[in-house]
């Protein structure tokens, strides 16, 4: 007997890992995965920032493990992988959401500014994919979802390192997909448009840029973090088993205009 289509979206019995899960998009996606039935490992540089998302997931009756990690440091990444395997014995889903940005004109960018953004946004994705990938290869299955951006496709304004990092995330997603499809590992990315999060708070209050941005979005509004729940659950579930190497844009129509 065939499954009802909705059952393909059920994540019960799955273990998901979400980096940058303390607020904004990461928190919403972690909660969304838990709502679909997954147990969730929530990761942040500061453990205290994970208390709210931990409480929300526990309130859904799911297991949750908060872990501290700087994704740009291989010792931290290996440490959390070991802790996850000790607690859950497997990793079914990895969502690489941790990211930062520094807004400055390129001529004012310091070497340290560049390194901070690239190391977190691009190197961090590589390290987490590589270490979780080792586990998934042994399992012969897994779902990896990287968080790219509209800036994976365009240059943006005063964010040279962020744009470079997100362009790299898009192609790293395709590269890992090519290498790991034979192990039944799906590697895809979500490219959010303009969402209301602490990362974009300055833009929301910028009297010049905000009207420019909102006029460019066909839906006429910025996204809310919860708007990513459906996409992340889809890519984490059996419903997306024949999709890999894709960057799915969630932007209110911005890129298609």
C-alpha positions as CSV (number, residue, x, y, z in Angstrom):
1,X,0.0,0.0,0.0
2,X,1.4,3.4,-1.0
3,X,2.0,6.1,1.6
4,X,-0.3,9.1,1.8
5,X,1.6,12.0,0.4
6,X,1.5,13.8,3.7
7,X,3.4,11.0,5.4
8,X,6.4,11.7,3.3
9,X,6.8,15.0,5.2
10,X,6.8,13.3,8.6
11,X,10.1,13.5,10.3
12,X,9.4,11.4,13.4
13,X,12.4,9.3,14.4
14,X,14.8,11.7,12.6
15,X,17.6,13.7,14.2
16,X,18.2,17.2,12.9
17,X,21.1,19.6,13.6
18,X,20.6,23.3,13.1
19,X,23.5,25.7,13.5
20,X,22.8,29.4,14.3
21,X,19.6,28.3,16.0
22,X,19.3,30.8,18.7
23,X,17.1,33.4,16.9
24,X,15.7,34.5,13.5
25,X,15.7,32.0,10.6
26,X,17.7,29.3,12.5
27,X,15.3,29.3,15.4
28,X,12.2,29.1,13.1
29,X,13.6,26.3,11.1
30,X,14.6,24.3,14.2
31,X,11.1,24.7,15.6
32,X,9.6,23.8,12.2
33,X,11.6,20.5,12.0
34,X,10.4,19.7,15.5
35,X,6.8,20.4,14.6
36,X,7.3,17.9,11.7
37,X,8.4,15.3,14.3
38,X,12.2,15.5,14.4
39,X,14.4,15.6,17.5
40,X,16.6,18.6,17.2
41,X,20.2,19.6,18.1
42,X,20.3,23.4,18.3
43,X,23.8,25.0,18.0
44,X,25.0,28.5,18.8
45,X,28.3,30.2,19.8
46,X,26.6,31.1,23.1
47,X,24.8,28.3,25.0
48,X,22.7,30.8,26.9
49,X,21.1,32.1,23.7
50,X,19.5,28.7,23.1
51,X,17.2,28.6,26.1
52,X,14.2,30.0,24.2
53,X,14.3,27.6,21.3
54,X,15.1,24.7,23.7
55,X,11.9,25.5,25.6
56,X,9.8,25.7,22.4
57,X,11.0,22.4,21.1
58,X,10.5,20.7,24.5
59,X,7.0,22.1,24.5
60,X,6.3,20.2,21.3
61,X,7.3,16.9,23.0
62,X,10.5,16.5,21.0
63,X,14.0,15.8,22.4
64,X,16.4,18.7,22.1
65,X,20.1,19.0,22.7
66,X,21.6,22.6,22.9
67,X,25.3,22.7,22.0
68,X,27.9,25.5,21.9
69,X,30.0,25.7,18.8
70,X,32.0,28.2,16.7
71,X,31.5,26.6,13.3
72,X,34.7,28.2,11.9
73,X,36.8,26.1,14.4
74,X,37.3,22.4,13.5
75,X,37.8,21.4,17.1
76,X,34.4,22.8,18.0
77,X,32.7,21.1,15.0
78,X,34.3,17.7,15.8
79,X,33.3,18.1,19.4
80,X,29.6,18.6,18.7
81,X,29.6,15.8,16.1
82,X,30.9,13.4,18.8
83,X,28.3,14.7,21.3
84,X,25.5,14.3,18.8
85,X,26.5,10.7,18.0
86,X,26.8,9.9,21.7
87,X,23.3,11.2,22.4
88,X,21.4,10.2,19.2
89,X,23.7,7.7,17.4
90,X,23.0,9.3,14.0
91,X,22.6,12.5,12.1
92,X,19.7,12.5,9.6
93,X,19.5,16.2,8.8
94,X,22.0,19.0,8.9
95,X,20.9,22.7,8.4
96,X,23.9,25.0,8.1
97,X,22.4,28.4,9.1
98,X,25.1,30.0,11.2
99,X,26.2,33.3,9.5
100,X,27.2,36.9,10.1
101,X,27.6,40.0,8.0
102,X,29.6,43.2,8.3
103,X,28.3,46.2,6.3
104,X,31.1,48.5,5.0
105,X,32.3,49.8,1.7
106,X,35.0,47.5,0.3
107,X,37.8,50.1,0.8
108,X,37.0,50.2,4.5
109,X,36.9,46.5,4.9
110,X,39.8,45.2,7.1
111,X,41.5,41.9,6.7
112,X,39.9,40.8,9.9
113,X,36.4,41.8,8.7
114,X,36.8,39.7,5.6
115,X,38.2,36.7,7.5
116,X,35.4,36.8,10.1
117,X,32.6,36.7,7.6
118,X,34.3,34.1,5.2
119,X,35.4,31.8,8.1
120,X,31.9,31.7,9.6
121,X,29.7,31.7,6.5
122,X,31.8,29.6,4.1
123,X,34.5,27.7,6.0
124,X,31.9,26.9,8.7
125,X,29.5,25.4,6.1
126,X,32.4,23.4,4.6
127,X,33.6,22.0,8.0
128,X,30.0,21.1,9.2
129,X,29.2,19.4,5.8
130,X,32.5,17.5,5.8
131,X,32.2,16.2,9.4
132,X,28.5,15.4,9.2
133,X,29.1,14.0,5.7
134,X,31.4,11.4,7.2
135,X,28.6,10.2,9.4
136,X,26.0,10.2,6.6
137,X,28.3,8.3,4.2
138,X,28.5,5.5,6.8
139,X,24.8,5.6,7.2
140,X,24.3,5.7,3.4
141,X,21.7,8.4,3.7
142,X,21.2,12.0,4.9
143,X,19.8,15.4,4.1
144,X,22.0,18.5,4.1
145,X,20.4,22.0,3.8
146,X,22.7,25.0,3.5
147,X,21.4,28.5,3.9
148,X,22.5,30.6,0.9
149,X,21.0,34.0,0.1
150,X,19.8,36.2,-2.7
151,X,23.4,37.4,-2.5
152,X,24.4,34.0,-3.9
153,X,23.1,35.5,-7.2
154,X,23.7,39.2,-6.9
155,X,26.4,41.4,-5.4
156,X,24.4,43.4,-2.9
157,X,25.6,46.8,-1.5
158,X,28.4,47.2,1.1
159,X,28.5,43.5,1.8
160,X,31.5,42.2,-0.3
161,X,32.4,39.4,2.1
162,X,28.9,38.3,2.7
163,X,28.1,38.1,-1.0
164,X,31.3,36.2,-1.7
165,X,30.6,33.8,1.1
166,X,27.0,33.1,0.0
167,X,28.1,32.7,-3.6
168,X,30.5,30.1,-2.3
169,X,27.8,28.4,-0.3
170,X,25.7,27.9,-3.5
171,X,28.5,26.3,-5.4
172,X,29.7,24.3,-2.4
173,X,26.2,22.9,-2.2
174,X,26.4,21.7,-5.8
175,X,29.9,20.3,-5.3
176,X,28.9,18.2,-2.3
177,X,25.7,17.1,-4.1
178,X,27.8,15.8,-7.0
179,X,30.2,13.9,-4.7
180,X,27.6,12.4,-2.3
181,X,24.5,11.6,-4.3
182,X,25.9,8.1,-4.7
183,X,25.6,7.7,-0.9
184,X,21.9,8.7,-0.9
185,X,22.8,12.1,0.6
186,X,20.7,15.0,-0.7
187,X,22.5,18.4,-0.5
188,X,20.5,21.4,-1.3
189,X,20.3,25.1,-0.2
190,X,17.7,27.6,0.6
191,X,18.3,31.2,-0.5
192,X,16.1,33.5,1.6
193,X,15.3,37.0,0.3
194,X,14.8,39.9,2.7
195,X,13.5,38.6,6.1
196,X,12.9,40.4,9.3
197,X,15.7,39.2,11.6
198,X,18.3,40.8,13.9
199,X,20.7,40.5,11.0
200,X,18.7,42.8,8.8
201,X,17.5,45.2,11.6
202,X,19.6,48.1,10.4
203,X,18.1,47.8,6.8
204,X,14.6,47.8,8.2
205,X,15.3,51.2,9.7
206,X,17.3,52.6,6.8
207,X,15.1,55.4,5.3
208,X,16.9,55.1,1.9
209,X,17.4,51.3,1.4
210,X,14.2,50.0,2.9
211,X,11.9,51.7,0.4
212,X,14.1,50.6,-2.4
213,X,14.0,47.0,-1.3
214,X,10.3,46.8,-0.6
215,X,9.4,48.4,-4.0
216,X,11.4,45.5,-5.6
217,X,9.5,42.7,-3.9
218,X,6.4,41.7,-5.9
219,X,4.6,40.5,-2.8
220,X,5.2,44.0,-1.2
221,X,6.5,42.7,2.1
222,X,9.5,41.2,3.8
223,X,9.5,37.6,4.9
224,X,9.0,36.3,8.4
225,X,11.2,33.5,9.8
226,X,8.3,31.1,9.9
227,X,8.0,31.5,6.1
228,X,11.0,29.1,5.8
229,X,9.5,26.3,7.8
230,X,7.7,24.6,4.9
231,X,10.8,24.7,2.7
232,X,13.2,23.3,5.3
233,X,10.8,20.5,6.2
234,X,10.3,19.7,2.5
235,X,14.1,19.4,1.9
236,X,14.6,17.4,5.1
237,X,11.9,14.9,4.3
238,X,11.3,12.0,2.0
239,X,9.2,14.3,-0.2
240,X,12.5,15.7,-1.7
241,X,14.3,12.4,-2.2
242,X,15.0,13.0,-5.9
243,X,16.1,16.6,-5.4
244,X,19.8,17.5,-5.0
245,X,22.2,20.3,-5.9
246,X,19.5,22.9,-6.0
247,X,19.2,26.4,-4.5
248,X,15.6,27.1,-3.7
249,X,14.9,30.8,-3.5
250,X,12.3,32.1,-1.0
251,X,12.1,35.8,-1.6
252,X,8.5,36.9,-2.3
253,X,9.3,37.0,-6.0
254,X,12.3,39.4,-5.8
255,X,14.6,37.5,-8.0
256,X,12.0,36.8,-10.7
257,X,11.1,40.4,-11.2
